[in-house]
Amino acid sequence: MSASMVVGSVMLYTRIPSLTKYYMSELKLELTKMVTDVMPGQIDDVMPELPSATGPAIELPKSPF
C-alpha cells in the first residue's frame, strides 16, 4: 500500500510541470478569445470618425542659403 502511494506521488510530482503548462496554455487561449471578442466593440466606440476631406498642404521651411 505504501509502495503504491509512493509511486502515485512520484508520478503526480513528475507530471505537475506538464499539467501546469497545459492548463496555462488553455487559460491563455480562452482569455485571448474573450479579449478578442470584447475589444472590437470597445475600440469602435472610442475611435473618432475619419475626416472625409483634408486641408491644404504645408509649405516647407525656406532655406537660409
Phi and psi in degrees as a GROMACS rama.xvg file:
@    title "Ramachandran Plot"
@    xaxis  label "Phi"
@    yaxis  label "Psi"
@TYPE xy
-68.6592  -31.4226  SER-2
-65.5035  -39.9029  ALA-3
-68.408  -34.3739  SER-4
-67.2248  -39.6652  MET-5
-66.069  -45.86  VAL-6
-62.9101  -44.1726  VAL-7
-62.6358  -41.8354  GLY-8
-64.8001  -42.5662  SER-9
-64.8524  -43.5167  VAL-10
-63.5827  -43.1147  MET-11
-64.5482  -42.9782  LEU-12
-62.8538  -37.9535  TYR-13
-76.7755  -22.2707  THR-14
-93.4892  -7.60761  ARG-15
-59.1854  -46.0244  ILE-16
-60.0732  -42.7561  PRO-17
-69.4889  -37.7574  SER-18
-65.3649  -41.2198  LEU-19
-64.3781  -44.0259  THR-20
-61.9157  -41.9293  LYS-21
-63.0029  -49.3533  TYR-22
-68.9365  -32.3539  TYR-23
-66.8808  -40.5997  MET-24
-66.8965  -37.8883  SER-25
-64.89  -40.3834  GLU-26
-65.1991  -43.0233  LEU-27
-62.204  -41.9661  LYS-28
-62.456  -44.3071  LEU-29
-66.0478  -42.0462  GLU-30
-64.8757  -38.7225  LEU-31
-62.5206  -42.0518  THR-32
-62.755  -42.5151  LYS-33
-64.9091  -45.6892  MET-34
-65.989  -39.6428  VAL-35
-63.2999  -37.1758  THR-36
-71.1886  -34.189  ASP-37
-83.3016  -38.3249  VAL-38
-62.4568  -44.3165  MET-39
-57.2326  -39.954  PRO-40
-65.2941  -41.4179  GLY-41
-71.2798  -36.4858  GLN-42
-66.699  -42.266  ILE-43
-63.2327  -34.5439  ASP-44
-69.2167  -32.9798  ASP-45
-87.7032  -32.5449  VAL-46
-68.5075  133.725  MET-47
-77.0357  165.207  PRO-48
-68.1263  142.925  GLU-49
-77.4291  141.495  LEU-50
-68.7134  149.668  PRO-51
-92.3439  -15.8261  SER-52
-138.21  157.517  ALA-53
-115.962  165.761  THR-54
-84.5336  -176.451  GLY-55
-68.4921  162.644  PRO-56
-69.6895  150.618  ALA-57
-90.092  132.565  ILE-58
-73.5286  148.618  GLU-59
-74.4055  148.957  LEU-60
-63.4815  147.414  PRO-61
-73.2879  141.18  LYS-62
-77.2092  135.753  SER-63
-75.196  -4.11902  PRO-64
